């Protein structure tokens, strides 16, 4: 239900309406149906049905309007063809980075992105969950924090998969897909043996004639019609009100009018992305040593691979969904220490230009994510005096790749060569495109979980902030491990678990 008034109290306040805030709010409402839940979102409602993934919107003008409205300070289209060229050039020359449609750069917010020039955010009802590509690989080995037992991981991930409607059968089999999977399985037999062999990508999508990509709207569908959940858009949470060990409520500002007031709450769950969650804590005087530190993002290396056939092949492109398949080369410490994702480039989140087409050749995009060497000095610094576009403490990023990172990137390229050779031909002579830090949009670690309050974590294993009885956090920022795979499934799994702990604490 859309909240348009000026509420002054709710049992539970959730900050942020992306997939994680939506998952937490939904789970809390289901577990505590008697409690009122108020979701506060600084971004606006988008045109059309709220929380729907833009990929489901066939009208391209409406889709573009949704993207622009999500871009906070940049209320104009970036122009995709310019983006394609400039993304390539920027990656080579280290300059001129542009954001993807639906997002805006941290620099546009008034921050200094430092060594993470492509750091980007979304501000809208549904958050980045309206714009995401929906890849939902599950974590493995060192990607998983041991704060959860194997059974807890397995049940939480299963619940997250079901909430996000993750399937590995989104696309019908094609000759290219079969070639890709057979070639890769032959190349990595040991990965197959441990259950981490090449396979179809788990995607958050309802298959069918017209695929329906998951956005927060799908998550909200779980709510019964009489659920006491309300969402107020264009409402910035400026401060959490702390008294002793408790958060008593939040201070908010109505973005259009600038009016401010206080909302009392018994429980607060913050899922305001990996930059703005620590920003809000900092603005509230909650400043544990690890806040904003251990910032990490997947270093991303892209390439194009031509897959040749003896016969002419049917083109993959459909009218409203130009994707023919997405394949997954899972991370495993033992065999393949990277996340590989293979897709027809028309729908790649990083558009690539220069594809050559002939009837016997299909081209696929091969992208690798490289886990970061985690360090406390990779961090966000919050300003005491400077304010960002929304009036919150301005953020400066200190971030860099270490020697270990550089070595991992080179190693990733050798794996990419192996993978490409197993399915086709790399575009030589300059096959690899190393994207600017921040390009993956998977920012992690800034409010990380930990086993003890020893200065290296912000929350306990249930995502409750150390030292506060009723403040829980969610989002990619809580992930304490170096991961390779896209993190949203993991973050939703952790948020569902946190919501359970939070619901218990309410009684
Ligand atoms: P967000 O979705 O970022 O939502 C946070 C919300 O909090 C925002 O709407 C913001 O406006 C609001 N907010 C912030 N501060 C405040 C405040 N002070 N007061 C009120 N509201 C506030 N991930 C994957 O796992 N797989 C993919 O394939 C994938 N593809 C992607 C493709 C694109 C183009 C993009 C943009 C992202 C992609 N991602 C992907 C990343 C994924 O979308 C994020 O991991 C996910 O949305 C994080 O969810 P969240 O709810 O924590 O944060």
Boltz pocket constraint, residues with backbone or C-beta under 6 A from the ligand:
constraints:
  - pocket:
      binder: B
      contacts: [[A, 15], [A, 16], [A, 17], [A, 18], [A, 19], [A, 20], [A, 21], [A, 22], [A, 40], [A, 41], [A, 42], [A, 43], [A, 100], [A, 101], [A, 102], [A, 103], [A, 122], [A, 123], [A, 124], [A, 125], [A, 126], [A, 127], [A, 128], [A, 129], [A, 131], [A, 132], [A, 133], [A, 134], [A, 135], [A, 136], [A, 235], [A, 236], [A, 237], [A, 238], [A, 271], [A, 272], [A, 273], [A, 276], [A, 277], [A, 280], [A, 349], [A, 440], [A, 441], [A, 442], [A, 474], [A, 475], [A, 476], [A, 486], [A, 487], [A, 488], [A, 489], [A, 491]]
      max_distance: 6.0
